[in-house]
Amino acid sequence: MHAPSPTRGLPASVALWSGALSGLLLALVVVEAGPVVSFDRTVADGLHASAVRSPVLTRTARVLTDWVWDPWAMRLLVAAAVVWLWGRGERALAVWAVLVSAVGTVWQQGLKALVGRERPVWPDPVDTAHFASFPSGHAMTAAFTVAVLLWLARRFGAGGWVWRLAVAAGAVSVLGVGVTRLYLGVHWFSDVLAGWLMGVCFAALAVGAYERWYAARRPEAGGPVVSGGAPDRRPGQRGQ
């Protein structure tokens, strides 16, 4: 049995604010607003100059972005969580994790194709990337994955040093993947910021939808129904 959600009411607020900010940023990028374009170019030029001068840092950034924080590495973490949930009998929650991960990937790639923003172009590139630039798929996938995994950890009672370690690792991953994409010159700053915001927004929408569904199917009295559908048989337990 998992603990009652500690985030009730929070997903809607997070989705509202992150969605509004990412929508505003999307509009500014589409119309090529001067301040956004100028800031993006200033950040890109400065970081690229550093990357060209620092081959060791550049190689480190490539290892991190291509292996540690690659979207497929993030999806493998979700897959591991799905296996763990399924083994615990949390079948509905496992299926939910698979579905939202797949929908998030489709949303991300569809938005890239729709906006069609060009990536930074350099005479001396230190890395290459495919597909359109906005939003950053690495940043969006990392933000979404970390948000969902932290929600699952909290839902199943993670606390103390385990929780603090998970939060720290998640924060480093989300920030780190954005920094590496910028440092390698394959994204604009607004691409990365939009990826973070959209990843958080989609995670909040997905969590909110699951919590509403779960609350609607819980019995008013008696043992709670876990997400896999099996009631908790332990005596003396009431619904959380």
Salt bridges, closest charged atoms under 4 A:
ASP40 OD2 - ARG117 NH2 2.85
ASP45 OD1 - ARG41 NH1 3.10
ASP70 OD1 - HIS138 NE2 3.78
GLU90 OE1 - HIS2 NE2 3.87
ASP124 OD1 - HIS48 NE2 2.86
ASP127 OD1 - ARG62 NH2 3.57
ASP191 OD1 - ARG117 NH1 2.69
ASP191 OD2 - HIS187 ND1 3.29
GLU211 OE2 - ARG155 NH1 3.82
ASP232 OD2 - ARG234 NH2 2.80
